[in-house]
Structures are given as structure tokens and as C-alpha cells.
Amino acid sequence: MASKRWLFGLLPLVLLIVLVVLLFRFGPLGVFRAAFPPVEELTISRVTLETGHMFIHITNGGPEPVTIAQVLIDEAYWQFEVDRDRTIPRLGKATITVPYPWVEGETHEVRLITSTGLTFDHTINVATASPRVDGRYLMTFTLLGIYVGVIPVFIGLLWLPFLRKLPDRWLAFFLSLTAGLLLFLGVDALNEALDTAQTLPAAYQGTSLVLLGTVITILLLVAVSRLFVAGGDPVRRRFALATLIALGIGLHNLGEGLAIGAAYSLGELALGTFLVIGFTIHNTTEGLGIVAPIAKERPRLSTLVLLGLLAGAPTIAGAWIGGLNYSPVLATLFLAIGAGAIFQVVYELLKLMIRDERAPAVVYQVAGFAAGMLIMYLTGLFVAA
Amino acid sequence: MTVGEVDIARMGYDPLRFLTNFDYGKVSKLPGGQTLREFRLIADEGREVEIAPGVFFPAWTFNGTVPAPTLRAREGDRVKVTLLNASSHPHTIHFHGFHKAEMDGVPGIGRGDLAPGETFTYEFDALPFGLHLYHCHSAPLKRHIHKGLYGTFIIDPKKARPQAREFVMMMNAFDTNFDGENEVYAVNTVAFHYAKHPIKVRRKELVRIYLVNITEFDPINSVHIHGNFFNVYRTGTSLKPSEFTDTIMLCQAERAILELRFPFAGRFMFHAHQSEFTELGWMGIFEVSDDGV
């Protein structure tokens, strides 16, 4: 009986395979091949520079192979070499080397022209030599990560004694404030993820990648918190919640690190400076969010340090990844995961708030939630500046 | 400069041979003694012209090449040009020169557009002498011209110009990605071809360049020849030069005969003196030597 059941399970699959084979062999697919010229799609993922040379990294995200016929730099045909065949297969990657006397601090236009005459453009906004992987470079980015991610989070944690002395209704205010600022961060991360997704080759389906990253993260964290957070002990639950918040913020900060590292490696130095200062101010509020649920407990110092590192240290890793090997696919995925992690935390916090049935709290909760988002908006102005 | 070489055999078009290729037509005498020259042009499409190494432009052509053959007659000859439209779009030929309105090759006047498969013979006397051109005038005009339906039309004066080494140069350009701007500039279609294959001339011999501007999308084009000055015969309608210079500029369909002699041997660049056009393909080299080979 069981084997018969499996047979019925497999039958539609077998029929589907037969259908696809028939469609390929006898179906009217020729109409697509004959009627339209091939739609070429080429993505210049980045251009790296060293003295006298440009390296153009490309991915073919279209349905057909693409042949690089010529390369123009600043509207001039130029010598070039491709590190493999000039015809790039679907989802194939290649690096084009161009000997070009680029000028420090100036803008350069890169244009690839394919055999069909289509062109693909990339602008180097501010030309500067691409970073090399060495100790000094890693040190710089570690320091940046510490300044942006770790120190501000720890400064935020120092609000703990202040919170502890607050009456319950004000604690409810700050818990809600945490939820507000996290929701803001989540939307921000999602927006970043979708923006980055737009730069991916179509074949990678950027928007779907964001969906997968966000939702799977939420699902995983919901499962984890069901396993560990649930349970009778409310103290343990609050600590677990603080850990989840720290993790969510950490994943989000990984995205921030990516943005800083990428801004540097893509030569957008002015942007990088603003990002660093903006994120530093922004991130101080994150420490507040972590300690809010455990304000009434007496966390050990080591616990606080661990929570701070969990939230802040990923900035360093992000800065490394972003600066060394900026991959839009990875960036999209990290940003989506960060968004998912934060949404899950907001969900947990909301549950906590709703269960809090003490009468006067709701006004404080609403005010706190709004204040949280407002604070993020206002400190976010520094990032945008 | 571009990387690689175009495949001349595959394309059926050699820019070096085009420089000195003249079609004088099938010559006969009319009863009154007038010389009759009969030409035959076929408008076609689907020709992939390699305008730069590896870059293929889906051109529309007269007789399969861009530019179309250079037609040449003498002042006062009777000219008959039969056009067969073998393409799927309507086409005409519009000649610059004196002719009746119905021979003007403009949609809606006289025979107007030739539908696919139709044939028509344009007939006129070759006047005035000078350097002219012909091109399709069907709408949309921009597309019909920039797709490649143009050629040079030379009417020699009754008393021939002095013996010289003659070259035809059509300044043209191609918009490969349909954005209304040209990606490739050249003389006679192939970017940098005469830089990779210099044009050979003999020192001190008279060189005559029939220069026509048929560049679409840009209002002007220009030429500058290194290490030299040339006499300019604007539109070739006078035998007296109007100017002695080393750089001239022409708007679309403007043309000029340039005459010069190279006093020194060596390699001399010539190019558009819009440096943007130069680096997008409109650059070549004259190789001057005592034996000219």
C-alpha cells in the first residue's frame, strides 16, 4: 500500500519532466528564438584601481552569452584584456584589465560595448587606488568597526543604572522606545536590502533574495526563541530577549559595516566619512534597546560585555567583508538577514508589551514607541548628511 | 584605440580599397552625342557591418556596403540610376544636384517611396560639377541615413582636374545602442582602420581628398591633417581654392575637395579635431614615402 502511495506522489513529477522534454523538443519555443534579438544583460559589479590600471569585474546575468567587443574609458576606445574568453556565458564572471592613466580624485566613465553594439556603463565617482589586503588595512577597518559599532553600543549600555531606578511605567516607556527604534532599523535595513538588490544581475532575483533572507531569518529565530525563551522563568525569558535583541542589532550592524567598507572600497570616501559619524551617533541608542528588558534584573558585568560584543562586533566583520570584497549578492543577503532578525525582535517585544497589563502603561508605551522611531529619524539625519 | 581587427572578407568591404574605388557606370552615347552613364543600386537590409573589431551594426545598404559605391560622372553627362528595393522598408535615392522635381527622390513627390520589390530609374544631367552625395530620403529620415543608405557622387568638370592620387572619405558614425548618440566614429565606416592600415602616398605627389560629412546626430564634423596644409574647394564647384588651411569643419551633407602635397616622408596623422570623435574611432594615418608603397 505504501509503495502505491509513493507512486501516486511521484506520478505528477514524472509527467512534468516528460512535458518539459516534449516542450523543448517539439514545442513552439522557436518563436522566441527567431522573433527577438537576444536581450543582453551585463552587470559591472565593481571596478578596482591600481596605479595605471583599471580592473572591471563583470557578471552576465542575462539569458544569453554576451561577447565583449570593445572597452571605452571616458569616451575613448582603449586597450584591454579579458582574463578568459571574451564571450561570457550565462551567470559567468570575468575581469577586464585596462591599462589607463586614471586620475586620483576624479570621475571616470567605463563603458563596455558588446558584439551587438549594446553598451553597459559604470561610473567611478571618485577614483582612488583600491585597498590592498595588508595588516594596516585590516587594522584600519577593525578600528572603524570598533568606533562605529562596539563603543557606541557600550555607551548605550551605560543607561542601565538609570533605567533600573525608573518606576515601572517609565520602564514600559523605554521598552516601547526600544521596539520603536528597532522597527525603524528593520525598515531601514529592508530598504537598504531592496536597494542593493536592484544592482544585482536579474538572474539572481534580488527582491526574492531579500524575501528569502528576511523570512527565513524570522522563522529560524521564532523557532529558536520558542525553544529557549519560552518556559516558565520570566527572568530567563527577559535575558533571552535581550540576547535576541543584541543578535538582531548585531546582524543589522554587520550591514552597516558592509556599507562603510563598501563605500571605502568603491572610492566613495566622502560618503564613508558621513556614514561613520552618522552610524556612531545612531548606534548609541542600540545599547539602550538591549538593556531595557533586563533593567530590573541584576545582570553580571560579563553578561553585559557579551551582549555588547554580540551587538557591536559584527560591524567589524561587516567592514572587512565590505572593504575587501564587495559582493552585492552577499550584501543583499546580509542586509535581508539583519532586517529579518530585527523584525523578529520587534515581534517579541510587542508580545512582552501587550502582556504588560498594568493600567497606566499604554500611554507610556505609545509615547515610547513613537519616541523610539523619532530618535532614529533624527540621529539618522547625520547619516544622510 | 580599438583592440583587434575587423574581418574584411566576411564583411565583403575593404575600407582601403573603398578609398580609391569609383563606379563610372555603364557608358554609352546617346543619339545627340551626349554620354550616358547607367548605374544600378540595390537597397537591402540585414547586412551586419563590422564597424569596430567585434562590434556588428545591422545596416541598411545600397549594393551591400556602407558607404554605398562612389558614383562618378562628367559634367553634362546623362545619368540613369536604377534602384531596386530588395528590402522590407520603403526607400528612395535623393541626389544632390540639378534635376526635375520628380527625380528628387523624396516621399510624396513624383514617384516618391519605392515599396519593397519595386524598381525606379532616376534620370538627370550631371550638373553642376563638384563633389556631391546621394542618400535615401524615406521617413524616418534620421534612421534611413544613419543605417547606412548614403554614398558619394562626384561630377568631374569638363576640363579635368590635374592628375592626382585621389581618395574618397565619408565621415560617418554609428549609434549602436539606439540612444541617439554615436558610439563609433570613422571615415568610411570602420573605426581606426586607417590608423591600423595607413594610407600610402608618395612624397610631393598631389593628393586629392573627396571629403563628405554624413555624420548623423552630431551637428558638425571636422578634419585636421598633421604636418601639412591643404587647398579647400568647397563643394568642389570651383576650380579655384577658397582657403588654405589645415583644419576644416563641415555640417551634415557639406563636403569639400582637399588638395595637398606632403613635403616630408613619414607617418602623419589625420583626424577629427573634436578629440572626442578622434578617440571614438575617427583617426587615421598617411604613410608618406619616396616611392609611395
Chai-1 contact restraints between the chains, C-beta under 6 A:
chainA,res_idxA,chainB,res_idxB,connection_type,confidence,min_distance_angstrom,max_distance_angstrom,comment,restraint_id
A,A69,B,G54,contact,1.0,0.0,6.0,A-B,restraint_1
A,A69,B,V55,contact,1.0,0.0,6.0,A-B,restraint_2
A,Q70,B,T2,contact,1.0,0.0,6.0,A-B,restraint_3
A,Q70,B,A52,contact,1.0,0.0,6.0,A-B,restraint_4
A,Q70,B,V55,contact,1.0,0.0,6.0,A-B,restraint_5
A,E75,B,E276,contact,1.0,0.0,6.0,A-B,restraint_6
A,A76,B,E279,contact,1.0,0.0,6.0,A-B,restraint_7
A,Y77,B,M1,contact,1.0,0.0,6.0,A-B,restraint_8
A,Y77,B,T2,contact,1.0,0.0,6.0,A-B,restraint_9
A,Q79,B,V3,contact,1.0,0.0,6.0,A-B,restraint_10
A,F80,B,V3,contact,1.0,0.0,6.0,A-B,restraint_11
A,I113,B,V55,contact,1.0,0.0,6.0,A-B,restraint_12
A,S115,B,G54,contact,1.0,0.0,6.0,A-B,restraint_13
A,S115,B,F56,contact,1.0,0.0,6.0,A-B,restraint_14
A,G117,B,V55,contact,1.0,0.0,6.0,A-B,restraint_15
A,G117,B,F57,contact,1.0,0.0,6.0,A-B,restraint_16
A,G117,B,T176,contact,1.0,0.0,6.0,A-B,restraint_17
A,G117,B,N177,contact,1.0,0.0,6.0,A-B,restraint_18
A,L118,B,N177,contact,1.0,0.0,6.0,A-B,restraint_19
A,T119,B,N177,contact,1.0,0.0,6.0,A-B,restraint_20
